Amino acid sequence: MAHIHREFLIENAPDHVWAAVRDFTAVHHRLAPGFVTGTRLEAETADTRVVTFANGAVVHELLVDIDDEARRIAYAVVGGALDPKHHHASMQVLADGTEYSRFVWITDVTPDDLAGPIADMVDQGARVIKQTLETRATVDN
């Protein structure tokens, strides 16, 4: 199983960053606009979102957990353009002082040959997330 771990500092208060991360259906507005172009809940279930990426890929992600105390969200890809045997990811927001946040994004995926393309998408997403949350330090919070 391939393991992708990205960690970066965001110049924005942890509670503000967490508010954007935990908003499960607003990724395209609050977290990664432009990289993600649409997010909606599946009609049949309240715990699976359909995510459309700028490259046209569409995936279905099952919400595994939202932990407000730990500021951690976990999700798994359960359908769509990617065809992993397993894809689980988590995002966590850690305090780094009062005005900075450490963003931790961990993804596990099989088969291993998906690691490269998914790591590329994670890197693109991380850049957009950092820019969005630093630019919107006082907006949407």
GITA-V870380 format. One record per residue. SS is DSSP state (hx for helix, st for strand, lp for the rest). PHI is phi as a letter, one per 30 degrees, with the letter a starting at -180 (none if undefined). D_FIRST is the distance of its C-alpha to the first C-alpha in Angstrom with 2 decimals. Layout:
# GITA-V870380
SS & PHI & D_FIRST
SS & PHI & D_FIRST
This chain:
# GITA-V870380
lp & none & 0.00
st & d & 3.79
st & b & 6.49
st & c & 9.93
st & b & 12.94
st & b & 16.44
st & b & 19.62
st & a & 23.15
st & c & 26.69
st & b & 28.69
lp & d & 32.46
lp & a & 33.06
lp & d & 33.61
hx & e & 30.68
hx & d & 32.42
hx & d & 32.91
hx & d & 29.33
hx & d & 28.14
hx & e & 30.68
hx & d & 29.13
hx & d & 25.47
lp & d & 26.35
lp & d & 28.36
lp & e & 25.85
lp & c & 27.98
lp & b & 29.34
hx & e & 26.41
hx & d & 28.45
hx & c & 31.46
hx & c & 30.52
hx & c & 27.13
lp & b & 26.26
st & d & 29.37
lp & j & 29.32
lp & d & 25.56
st & c & 25.45
st & c & 28.64
st & a & 28.63
st & b & 27.28
st & b & 28.80
st & d & 28.31
lp & d & 28.07
lp & d & 31.51
lp & d & 30.46
lp & b & 28.49
lp & c & 28.78
lp & c & 25.14
st & b & 23.50
st & c & 24.14
st & c & 24.30
st & c & 23.38
st & c & 24.90
st & c & 23.89
lp & e & 26.45
lp & d & 24.86
lp & j & 25.63
lp & d & 22.18
st & b & 22.49
st & b & 19.81
st & c & 20.37
st & c & 18.89
st & d & 19.50
st & d & 20.79
st & c & 19.16
st & a & 21.34
st & b & 23.87
st & c & 25.03
lp & d & 28.14
lp & d & 28.80
lp & d & 25.48
lp & h & 25.45
st & b & 21.91
st & b & 20.68
st & b & 17.48
st & b & 16.71
st & b & 14.46
st & d & 14.88
st & b & 16.65
st & l & 18.38
st & j & 19.96
lp & d & 19.41
lp & d & 15.63
lp & b & 14.38
lp & d & 10.76
lp & d & 9.87
st & a & 8.51
st & b & 9.49
st & b & 10.82
st & b & 12.77
st & b & 15.63
st & b & 18.59
st & b & 20.97
st & c & 24.40
st & c & 25.85
st & d & 29.48
lp & b & 30.35
lp & i & 34.08
lp & c & 35.85
lp & c & 35.50
lp & b & 31.98
st & b & 28.53
st & c & 25.22
st & c & 22.58
st & c & 19.01
st & b & 16.32
st & b & 12.73
st & b & 10.09
st & c & 6.56
st & b & 5.70
st & b & 5.05
lp & d & 6.56
hx & e & 5.82
hx & d & 9.59
hx & d & 9.87
hx & e & 8.81
hx & d & 12.40
hx & d & 14.36
hx & d & 12.81
hx & d & 13.28
hx & d & 16.77
hx & d & 17.49
hx & d & 16.47
hx & d & 18.77
hx & d & 21.51
hx & d & 21.28
hx & d & 21.46
hx & d & 24.58
hx & d & 26.21
hx & e & 25.49
hx & e & 27.00
hx & d & 29.96
hx & d & 30.59
hx & d & 30.59
hx & d & 32.72
hx & d & 35.09
lp & c & 35.47
lp & e & 35.99
lp & b & 38.89
lp & c & 38.31
lp & i & 36.67
lp & c & 36.51
